[in-house]
């Protein structure tokens, strides 16, 4: 019998990917597109972590810098002040903890504290980022595709074949990481829905998502509350729960191993139905 795929984060966990996993989003930011809250400090973010785990999150992804379209970079100390107290508390919740950052100093601080996964929208291409991960042989790594950078990424995204180009980029990044001695089992890849892509590009990535499985790494996909869903449904960001859950289930149906979501409870329930139907038909 084939061995179930694993996502290694040997700091504390080995994540069994024989079934889809739900990653809960914790934005400790005042300006994130879906749930930015100027009043969300460490205590509120820690309470959110606890609620998402109670709702069934398999992993938590904690970030202190908004990377919405048009977002400006956040000063290093501000990002550290936002995320470190939340990570420290979340590490006691019994699930793998991911730090969502593109800043090597934040990666280093979070890994020193005991975080399990580095989730980088720039796929460790920032100078020094790959060095940090290569010197932490136990952590997991998520490599995401983004065309451009957050401030301007949605101005003129252009591809000849978005699926092929995203796949080639992620394969090259994974190979570069492995060349530094990082085990392939520590890597997941993310096509970066909404990061330097039009709605048509995003839909094509979902339609042909199985082609990305050929790159050899498990897929993490994040559709939650994205603007493409708003354009498809006509709903404002706060009313995109149903569309987000539908997109998450479709991503899993097309091979996603991890879905990154704001609405954990609703996604967990939908995937329970999907699992029951999928297991009954095999």
C-alpha positions in Angstrom: 0.0 0.0 0.0 1.3 3.5 -0.9 2.6 5.6 2.0 0.4 8.5 2.8 2.1 11.8 1.9 3.6 13.7 4.9 4.4 17.3 5.4 7.4 17.2 7.7 7.7 19.9 10.4 9.8 17.9 12.8 10.1 20.7 15.3 6.9 19.2 16.8 4.8 17.6 14.1 4.6 15.4 11.0 1.4 16.4 9.2 -0.4 13.5 7.6 -1.7 14.7 4.2 -3.7 11.6 3.3 -6.7 13.7 4.2 -7.1 17.5 3.4 -6.1 19.8 6.2 -7.5 23.2 7.2 -5.2 26.1 8.0 -6.8 28.9 9.9 -5.7 32.5 9.1 -4.7 34.8 12.0 -3.9 38.3 10.7 -2.5 40.5 13.4 -2.9 43.5 11.2 -5.0 46.7 11.0 -5.4 46.6 7.2 -5.7 43.0 5.8 -8.2 42.9 3.0 -10.6 40.4 4.6 -10.4 40.9 8.3 -8.1 43.8 9.1 -8.9 45.2 12.5 -7.2 48.3 14.0 -8.3 47.0 17.4 -6.9 43.5 17.1 -4.0 43.3 19.4 -2.2 40.3 20.8 -5.0 39.3 23.2 -7.7 39.5 20.5 -5.4 37.5 18.1 -4.7 34.8 20.7 -8.5 34.5 21.4 -8.9 34.1 17.6 -6.3 31.3 17.6 -8.1 29.5 20.4 -11.4 29.8 18.6 -10.1 28.6 15.2 -8.5 25.5 16.9 -11.8 24.8 18.7 -13.6 25.1 15.3 -11.3 22.4 13.9 -8.3 24.1 12.4 -5.4 21.6 11.8 -2.8 24.4 11.5 -2.7 28.1 12.2 -1.0 30.7 10.0 -0.1 33.9 11.9 1.0 37.0 10.1 1.8 40.6 11.0 2.0 42.3 7.6 -0.8 42.8 5.2 0.0 41.7 1.7 -3.3 42.8 0.1 -3.0 44.5 -3.3 -1.5 48.0 -2.7 -0.2 47.3 0.7 3.0 49.0 1.8 5.8 47.1 3.7 5.7 47.0 7.5 8.7 48.1 9.6 10.5 45.1 11.0 10.0 46.0 14.7 6.3 46.5 14.1 5.9 43.1 12.5 7.8 41.5 15.3 5.8 43.3 18.0 2.6 42.1 16.3 3.3 38.4 15.8 5.7 37.2 18.5 3.4 37.4 21.5 0.7 35.6 19.5 3.0 32.9 18.3 4.3 32.4 21.8 0.7 31.7 23.0 -0.4 29.7 20.0 2.5 27.3 20.4 0.7 25.9 23.4 -2.5 25.0 21.5 -1.4 21.6 20.2 -1.5 22.3 16.4 1.4 23.2 14.0 2.0 27.0 13.9 3.1 28.8 10.7 4.5 32.3 10.5 3.3 34.2 7.5 6.2 36.5 6.6 8.6 37.4 3.9 11.1 39.0 6.3 14.2 36.8 7.2 14.5 38.4 10.7 10.9 37.5 11.5 11.4 34.0 10.2 14.5 33.7 12.4 12.8 35.0 15.5 9.8 32.8 15.0 11.8 29.7 14.4 13.9 30.4 17.5 10.7 30.6 19.5 9.6 27.2 18.2 7.3 27.9 15.2 6.8 24.9 13.0 6.4 26.3 9.5 7.6 29.3 7.4 5.0 30.5 4.9 6.6 33.0 2.5 4.6 34.8 -0.3 8.0 35.5 -2.0 9.1 31.8 -1.9 12.3 32.5 0.1 13.6 34.8 -2.6 14.3 37.7 -0.3 18.0 37.9 0.5 18.8 35.9 3.6 15.5 34.0 3.7 16.7 30.8 2.3 19.7 30.9 4.6 17.4 31.1 7.6 15.3 28.0 6.5 18.4 26.0 5.5 19.8 26.4 9.0 16.6 25.1 10.6 16.5 21.5 9.3 13.2 20.7 11.2 10.9 23.4 10.0 8.3 23.1 7.2 8.3 25.6 4.3 5.5 26.9 2.1 6.6 28.5 -1.2 4.1 30.8 -2.9 4.0 32.3 -6.4 3.5 36.0 -6.7 4.0 38.1 -9.8 5.4 41.5 -8.8 5.1 42.7 -5.2 2.0 43.6 -3.1 2.1 47.3 -3.7 1.7 46.9 -7.5 1.0 43.3 -8.2 -2.5 43.8 -9.4 -1.8 46.6 -11.9 -1.0 44.6 -15.0 -0.6 40.9 -14.3 0.3 39.1 -17.6 0.9 35.5 -18.5 1.1 33.5 -21.7 0.0 30.4 -19.8 -0.6 31.1 -16.1 -0.7 27.4 -15.0 2.5 26.5 -16.8 4.3 29.6 -15.6 3.2 29.3 -12.0 4.2 25.6 -12.0 7.6 26.3 -13.5 8.3 29.0 -11.0 7.3 26.8 -8.0 9.3 23.9 -9.3 12.4 26.1 -9.7 12.0 27.5 -6.2 11.5 24.0 -4.7 14.6 22.8 -6.5 16.6 25.7 -5.2 15.5 25.1 -1.7 16.3 21.4 -1.9 19.8 22.3 -3.3 20.5 23.9 0.0 19.9 20.6 1.8 16.2 21.1 2.6 14.3 17.8 2.4 11.5 17.8 -0.3 9.2 16.4 2.5 9.5 19.8 4.2 8.1 21.7 1.2 4.5 22.6 0.2 3.7 24.9 -2.7 1.0 27.6 -3.2 -0.1 29.0 -6.6 -0.8 32.3 -4.9 -4.5 33.0 -5.8 -5.0 36.7 -6.1 -1.3 37.6 -6.0 -0.5 39.2 -9.3 -3.3 37.5 -11.1 -6.6 38.5 -12.7 -9.9 36.7 -11.9 -9.4 34.8 -15.2 -6.0 33.7 -14.1 -7.3 32.5 -10.7 -10.1 30.6 -12.3 -7.8 28.9 -14.7 -5.5 27.9 -11.9 -8.4 26.2 -10.1 -9.7 24.6 -13.3 -6.3 23.1 -14.1 -5.0 22.8 -10.6 -4.2 19.1 -11.0 -1.5 20.0 -13.4 0.4 21.6 -10.5 0.5 18.3 -8.7 3.1 17.2 -11.3 5.5 19.5 -9.6 5.8 16.9 -6.9 5.0 18.9 -3.8 1.8 19.0 -1.8 -0.4 22.0 -2.7 -1.6 24.7 -0.2 -4.3 26.8 -1.7 -5.9 30.0 -0.4 -9.2 31.2 -1.9 -10.7 32.6 1.3 -12.7 35.8 0.7 -10.6 36.8 -2.3 -11.7 39.5 -4.7 -12.3 37.0 -7.5 -15.1 35.5 -5.4 -16.5 39.0 -4.9 -16.5 39.5 -8.7 -18.1 36.2 -9.3 -20.9 36.6 -6.7 -21.3 40.4 -6.4 -20.8 40.0 -2.6 -18.7 42.3 -0.4 -15.8 40.7 1.5 -17.8 40.0 4.6 -20.4 38.0 2.7 -18.1 35.6 0.8 -18.2 32.7 3.3 -20.3 30.4 1.0 -18.2 31.2 -2.0 -15.0 30.7 0.0 -16.2 27.3 1.3 -17.2 26.3 -2.2 -13.8 27.2 -3.6 -12.0 25.4 -0.8 -13.9 22.2 -1.5 -13.3 22.5 -5.2 -9.6 23.0 -4.5 -9.5 19.8 -2.4 -11.4 17.9 -5.1 -8.6 18.9 -7.5 -5.9 17.7 -5.2 -5.1 20.5 -2.6 -3.6 19.0 0.5 -4.1 22.2 2.7 -6.6 25.0 2.4 -5.9 28.3 4.1 -9.2 29.9 5.3 -10.7 32.5 7.5 -13.9 30.5 8.1 -12.6 27.3 9.7 -15.8 25.9 11.1 -17.7 26.2 7.9 -14.9 24.7 5.8 -14.4 21.8 8.2 -18.1 21.0 8.0 -18.1 21.1 4.2 -15.0 18.9 4.0 -16.6 16.4 6.3 -19.4 16.0 3.8 -16.9 15.8 0.9 -14.9 13.1 2.7 -18.0 11.0 3.4 -19.0 11.1 -0.3 -15.5 10.6 -1.5 -14.9 7.6 0.7 -18.2 6.1 -0.2 -17.4 6.1 -3.9 -14.0 4.4 -3.7 
